[in-house]
Amino acid sequence: MNVIDGAPVSNERVAYKLKGYFDLAKEEIAKGVRAEEWGLREDALLHYRNAQRIMNEATSTPSPSYISSNEKEKVRSYREKISKWQSQVSERLQALGKRAGAGMSENKVLSLVLWRM
């Protein structure tokens, strides 16, 4: 067991923590996609940057030296998902940074790509 802020924390909570980060990032990405669809480029950028910060925090979350194989598999799965979504968000930020606006068809494609992951 590890100790955080004086309270014991089981090694088995790492995947749960990563899932929380992942869920928060997905919410921000969804807000970014909606903002793009509505033509709110600056709002979209803000939400994508928030998602990026959340995912950066998730990737910096250390894994304990010992966790069960089941927990290790969950952690691996969430880290892979977060990594994929990080690259998608990075690409989106670059695209929005280069253009003054985004077309609706691109937004729909992005929505499909993100929600199928």
N, C-alpha and C positions, 0 to 999 in steps of 0.2 A: 504494500500500500504506500502511496505517496501522500504527502500532506500539503494542502493548499490553504493558505490563510488560517492555519491552525486546525483545520478539519481534515480528517482522513478521507482520501479519495481512492477508490478501487481502480486498479489498472484497467478494469473492464469498462470504464466510462469513456475511453478515448474515442471509440466509434460514435458514441452518442453525442459527444462534443463536436466531432467533425460533421455529423448529420445536421446539427444545429447551425453551424456555419454555412453548410451547403444550402439548407432551406432558406436562410436569410439572404444569401447571395442570389438564389433563384427568384426571390421576391423582388429584389432590386433590379434584376435583369428583366423581369416581366414589366416592371414599371418603366424601364428604359425602352423596351420594345413598344409599349403603348405610347410613350411620349414621342417616339419616332413616327409612329403611325399618325399621330395628331399633328405632326409637323413642329413639335417642340424640341428642336435640336439641343438647346442648352440644358433642358431638363433631362433629356436622354443621356447626354454626356455626364451629368451629375449622378444619375442612377447607375450608369455603367462604372463610373469611378468608385462609387460606394461598393458595388459588387466586387470590383477588383480589390479594394482594401480588405473586404471581408474574406475573400479567398486567399489573399496574402497572409492574413492572420491565421487562417486554417492551415496553410502549408507550413507555417512556422511552429505549429503546435507539435511538440515532441511526442514521440511514442515511447512508452516505458520500455525498459529493457526486457521485461517479461510480461507477455499477455497470452491468453489462450489462443489456440489456433483458430477457433471460430472468430474471436475478436480481431485477430490479426487479419483475417480475410475481409472482415467488414471495414477495417481501417484501410486496407489496400484498395478496396472497391471505392470508398469515398475519396481517397486521395486521387485515384484515376479520374473519377468524375469531375472533381474540382479542377484538376489539371486541364481536362478537355474544355471545360467551361471558361477557364482562365484564358486559353488561347482564343476562344470565340469572342470573348469580351475585348481582348486586346485588339483583335482584328477590327471589331466594330468601332472601337475608340479611334483607331487609325483612320478608318474610312470616314467617320464623322469629322475628324480633325482636318481632313483634306478637302472636304466639300462644304458648301454652305447649307445644303439640305440633303435629305435622303428621299428616294422614290418609294412609293407604296409597294411596288412589286418586290423590291429588295427587302423591305421590312417583313413581308409575308414569308419570303424564303428564310430569313433569319429566324422568324418565329417557329417555323416548322423544324429547322435544324436544331434549335435550342430545346424545344419541347420533346423531341424524339430521343434526346440523349438521356 
